[in-house]
Amino acid sequence: MHEGTLFAIPFDLKRLEVTGAPVPIVNGIVTNPATGGAQFALSDTGNLVYVAGPSVIQNVSIDWMDRAGTFTPLRERTARYLFPTFSPEGKRFSNANPGGSPK
């Protein structure tokens, strides 16, 4: 997978080595660039199934919900948050984000 395109590459099973260049076989597969996931599967008989569409990573808001159920935004703008965490003392917010959005 690369940017929503699935590639195939010739491979020698006896020598366990690549024997040619990658070739694109399907464009437009749903992917998640933050996790490297892609929505496709290949059966033992060679059938390929996939979900067509764009990248699924989206900008989202980060809110605090208190015990009464009231939401308060923690950031002024949305971003591509992935695995957000609080510091041990609970005073700082961190966004471990390979997607490139601000912390």
Backbone bond lengths (Angstrom), bond angles and torsions (degrees), N, CA, C in turn:
res aa  C-N    CA-C-N  psi(-1)  N-CA   C-N-CA  omega(-1)  CA-C   N-CA-C  phi
1 M - - - 1.459 - - 1.509 108.78 -
2 H 1.302 115.08 139.07 1.456 121.02 171.13 1.520 107.83 -152.82
3 E 1.331 115.53 114.38 1.469 121.86 177.81 1.526 112.63 50.20
4 G 1.335 116.44 47.59 1.457 121.29 175.75 1.514 115.43 83.73
5 T 1.329 118.13 2.41 1.460 121.66 178.99 1.522 109.57 -112.39
6 L 1.334 115.57 129.53 1.462 121.75 176.95 1.519 108.31 -91.41
7 F 1.328 115.82 132.07 1.457 121.95 179.89 1.525 110.33 -112.64
8 A 1.335 116.21 151.37 1.468 122.94 171.47 1.521 106.93 -117.60
9 I 1.329 115.32 153.72 1.464 119.60 179.45 1.525 108.65 -142.06
10 P 1.342 117.47 136.18 1.467 119.52 177.75 1.528 110.51 -64.37
11 F 1.346 114.72 138.44 1.457 119.76 -175.43 1.523 109.50 -141.83
12 D 1.324 117.84 131.84 1.455 123.33 177.52 1.524 108.44 -90.70
13 L 1.338 116.87 110.18 1.465 121.31 -177.89 1.529 112.84 -67.93
14 K 1.319 117.68 -31.09 1.471 119.78 179.70 1.521 111.48 -71.58
15 R 1.324 116.90 -42.60 1.477 120.47 -178.87 1.529 112.37 -92.48
16 L 1.345 116.17 -9.00 1.471 122.02 -179.05 1.526 111.81 54.44
17 E 1.349 113.87 52.67 1.465 118.18 178.10 1.520 111.42 -147.59
18 V 1.306 113.88 154.42 1.464 121.78 177.52 1.524 108.19 -72.08
19 T 1.347 116.17 138.59 1.461 119.99 -177.10 1.527 113.56 -119.97
20 G 1.315 117.28 7.25 1.458 119.03 -179.39 1.511 111.30 -165.83
21 A 1.307 114.66 -172.01 1.469 121.58 -177.48 1.530 110.92 -90.02
22 P 1.345 117.19 151.40 1.467 120.01 175.71 1.527 111.32 -65.26
23 V 1.329 115.39 146.09 1.460 122.16 -179.83 1.525 107.95 -130.10
24 P 1.353 118.65 129.75 1.470 119.69 177.07 1.526 110.03 -67.27
25 I 1.354 115.79 134.76 1.470 118.38 179.57 1.524 112.96 -118.26
26 V 1.345 118.55 -29.18 1.471 121.25 178.00 1.528 108.16 -144.02
27 N 1.330 115.49 130.16 1.467 121.74 175.28 1.518 109.93 -103.73
28 G 1.336 116.69 152.18 1.456 120.95 171.70 1.508 115.26 81.76
29 I 1.328 118.53 35.66 1.460 121.90 176.38 1.529 108.53 -89.22
30 V 1.332 116.68 137.64 1.461 121.42 178.47 1.527 109.18 -60.94
31 T 1.328 115.92 128.02 1.466 121.73 179.27 1.518 109.85 -133.62
32 N 1.319 115.29 164.66 1.457 122.02 172.74 1.525 107.00 -125.70
33 P 1.334 118.03 98.41 1.458 121.24 -176.89 1.527 114.07 -60.01
34 A 1.312 117.20 -25.92 1.465 119.75 -178.64 1.523 112.10 -70.38
35 T 1.339 116.75 -32.83 1.458 119.98 -177.24 1.525 113.06 -110.15
36 G 1.323 116.92 -13.42 1.457 120.47 -176.70 1.510 113.66 83.32
37 G 1.326 117.01 5.93 1.459 121.08 -179.06 1.511 112.33 -76.60
38 A 1.328 116.13 151.61 1.461 122.66 176.31 1.521 108.23 -142.85
39 Q 1.316 116.48 144.35 1.459 122.08 -174.35 1.526 111.57 -93.86
40 F 1.335 115.71 76.49 1.456 120.68 174.17 1.526 109.69 -149.56
41 A 1.335 115.30 161.02 1.462 121.21 176.18 1.526 108.09 -148.85
42 L 1.322 115.10 151.84 1.456 122.16 179.06 1.525 107.83 -126.02
43 S 1.337 115.98 127.01 1.468 119.71 -178.70 1.528 110.66 -82.15
44 D 1.329 116.32 167.19 1.470 121.85 176.56 1.525 111.78 -62.16
45 T 1.337 117.41 -23.85 1.465 120.98 179.96 1.526 112.49 -91.41
46 G 1.339 117.03 0.03 1.461 120.35 175.58 1.515 115.17 97.93
47 N 1.331 118.91 3.79 1.464 120.51 177.92 1.524 109.76 -77.13
48 L 1.309 115.57 132.82 1.456 122.44 178.49 1.519 109.20 -108.03
49 V 1.321 116.96 129.73 1.454 121.97 172.76 1.526 107.21 -123.70
50 Y 1.342 116.03 146.85 1.458 119.65 -179.83 1.518 110.42 -155.98
51 V 1.322 115.29 161.65 1.462 121.61 174.97 1.517 106.89 -101.34
52 A 1.319 116.36 120.80 1.456 121.32 -179.75 1.526 110.11 -83.21
53 G 1.318 116.07 140.75 1.452 120.17 176.48 1.512 111.65 152.05
54 P 1.326 116.12 -177.75 1.467 121.63 -177.40 1.527 111.96 -84.92
55 S 1.303 114.73 178.40 1.467 121.93 174.44 1.515 109.38 -55.90
56 V 1.350 117.19 143.79 1.458 120.23 -177.54 1.523 113.63 -96.62
57 I 1.315 117.82 -5.07 1.461 118.67 -179.01 1.526 108.91 -70.14
58 Q 1.305 115.86 133.98 1.457 120.70 -176.25 1.518 110.19 -135.91
59 N 1.320 115.07 157.48 1.457 119.72 171.09 1.517 108.22 -76.44
60 V 1.319 115.75 134.80 1.457 121.34 179.41 1.521 109.38 -132.79
61 S 1.320 116.20 161.97 1.460 120.23 176.15 1.525 108.84 -92.68
62 I 1.318 116.01 153.67 1.463 122.44 175.59 1.524 106.65 -115.24
63 D 1.327 115.89 119.69 1.463 121.48 -177.73 1.519 110.43 -125.22
64 W 1.314 115.01 152.01 1.461 123.00 173.08 1.516 107.11 -98.53
65 M 1.332 117.60 132.54 1.457 120.78 174.63 1.527 107.41 -112.21
66 D 1.325 115.69 122.29 1.468 118.90 179.60 1.528 109.53 -83.66
67 R 1.322 115.80 179.33 1.470 120.39 -175.79 1.523 113.02 -65.33
68 A 1.333 116.95 -21.34 1.467 120.70 178.80 1.530 111.52 -85.72
69 G 1.363 116.85 -4.02 1.459 120.13 179.88 1.514 113.79 88.94
70 T 1.331 117.26 12.45 1.468 121.54 178.88 1.529 109.20 -87.26
71 F 1.335 115.57 131.76 1.467 121.07 -179.86 1.522 110.75 -97.01
72 T 1.347 115.57 136.99 1.462 122.74 175.59 1.517 107.72 -130.30
73 P 1.356 118.88 126.27 1.468 120.41 179.17 1.533 111.39 -63.45
74 L 1.348 116.46 137.60 1.458 121.18 175.51 1.530 111.90 -93.83
75 R 1.309 117.23 -17.65 1.463 123.10 177.99 1.525 108.60 -134.11
76 E 1.330 115.86 148.22 1.471 119.95 -179.34 1.517 112.44 -74.30
77 R 1.326 116.86 -29.46 1.464 118.63 -178.02 1.522 110.55 -124.54
78 T 1.322 115.28 160.66 1.454 120.57 177.56 1.527 109.32 -78.07
79 A 1.330 116.10 160.45 1.460 121.83 178.26 1.523 108.57 -158.72
80 R 1.309 116.86 177.18 1.467 122.77 177.95 1.523 108.98 -92.47
81 Y 1.307 115.94 76.39 1.464 121.20 -178.52 1.523 110.67 -74.97
82 L 1.330 115.75 138.08 1.447 121.97 177.35 1.515 107.90 -141.52
83 F 1.319 117.24 120.60 1.465 123.94 -179.68 1.530 112.36 57.35
84 P 1.326 118.79 52.46 1.473 119.53 177.98 1.526 110.51 -66.32
85 T 1.327 116.06 144.85 1.468 121.60 -178.82 1.520 110.49 -141.09
86 F 1.323 114.76 158.65 1.458 121.42 172.68 1.519 108.52 -104.26
87 S 1.330 115.85 151.61 1.458 120.64 173.89 1.523 108.40 -65.56
88 P 1.346 117.77 160.12 1.470 120.21 -177.94 1.527 114.18 -54.82
89 E 1.346 117.40 -34.02 1.466 119.08 179.67 1.529 112.13 -84.13
90 G 1.363 116.84 -5.08 1.454 121.12 175.97 1.516 115.35 77.96
91 K 1.324 118.27 17.40 1.469 120.65 -176.90 1.517 113.53 -105.39
92 R 1.341 118.26 -14.46 1.459 121.10 -179.14 1.524 109.84 -125.17
93 F 1.319 114.45 147.03 1.449 122.69 -179.84 1.524 107.70 -112.55
94 S 1.340 116.85 134.93 1.454 120.94 178.98 1.519 109.38 -127.89
95 N 1.309 115.35 145.01 1.443 120.91 179.19 1.528 108.81 -120.87
96 A 1.329 116.92 97.35 1.465 120.50 175.11 1.519 107.06 -73.16
97 N 1.319 116.86 102.52 1.449 119.63 -167.67 1.513 112.85 -137.53
98 P 1.337 117.95 102.58 1.454 119.61 175.08 1.521 113.03 -72.95
99 G 1.343 117.51 -7.22 1.462 120.91 -179.28 1.521 113.85 -77.55
100 G 1.310 118.85 -6.22 1.448 121.21 172.50 1.515 115.83 92.87
101 S 1.322 119.93 5.67 1.459 120.55 179.50 1.509 110.57 -82.74
102 P 1.322 117.49 157.86 1.454 121.14 -178.08 1.515 112.95 -63.30
103 K 1.306 115.71 153.34 1.464 121.66 176.39 1.503 110.03 -86.08
